[in-house]
Structure formats: structure tokens, C-alpha cells
Amino acid sequence: MAKQSKIAKNERRRLVVARYAVQRAALKAVIRDPRTPPPTRNAAPRGGSWVASRATRAPPGSVTGTA
């Protein structure tokens, strides 16, 4: 059986993945879109400041941020 600390850590990891799922999907869509200009496409994996101006940003009150 797994240690309780490992179970808790895995649960925290699942919450982080769920928290950033929308933002990750938006970034991946920008990268995949052939009409995206290269500077924007290159900034997407790093989550540049342009993310805040996108219509697909997280709803107000949700816990998000760029790390």
C-alpha cells in the first residue's frame, strides 16, 4: 500500500492539473494555429503577459498565475 504522503502529493498534483487545464488548452491552441505569428507562438509555452489579454483566460476568482 502507498504511503499517505504519496497519496496526498498525487492528489495535490491532480488539483494543479485541473486548475491549469483551461489555460494549458488555450496555450496549446495558440501553438497549433498556423495563423499565429511566430513571436506569439514562441511566447506561448512560457505563458507570456499576452495570456492575461486573451478571451480564454481563467474566470475571476480562480487561483491561477504564471510561474
N, C-alpha and C positions, 0 to 999 in steps of 0.2 A: 504494500500500500504506500502511496505517496505521502511525503511529509506535508503537514498542514501549511508550512510556509510556502512550499512549492505550489500547492493548490491555490493559496491566496495570491501568489505572484501571477499565476496563469489567469486568474480571474481579473486582476488589475490590467493585465495585458489585453484581455478581451474588451474591457471597457475602453481602453485607449484606442483600440482599433475601431470600435463602434463610434467613438467620439469624433474621429477624424475621417470617417468613411465618406461623407459628402464632400469634404474638402479634397480628399485624395481623388475621388471620381472627377471632380472639376479639373484638377491639375492634369489628370490623365487625358481628359477630353481635349484640353488645350494642346497637349503634346501630339495627340493623334491627328488633330485637324490640319490638313495640308494648307489651309489658308492662313494659319497663324504665322505672323512674321518671326523670323529667326531670333531676334532679341527677346521677344516674349516667350517663345518656345524654350530658349536656353535658361530663362529665369524661372520657368515653371517648376522644375524639380526642387529648386531651393526655396520656393514659396515667397517670392519677392513681394514688395509692397503693393504690386498691382492686384494681389489677391483680395485686398480689402475693398477694391472698387468693383469687383465682379458681382454680377447679379446672383450668382450661385453661392454667395458666402453664407456662413452659418447664421441661423436666426439669432436675434438679440437675446441675451441672457444665457446663451450656451457657453460652455467653457472651451475656448479654442485659443490658439496663439501660434506664432511661428517660433520654432525653436532653432 
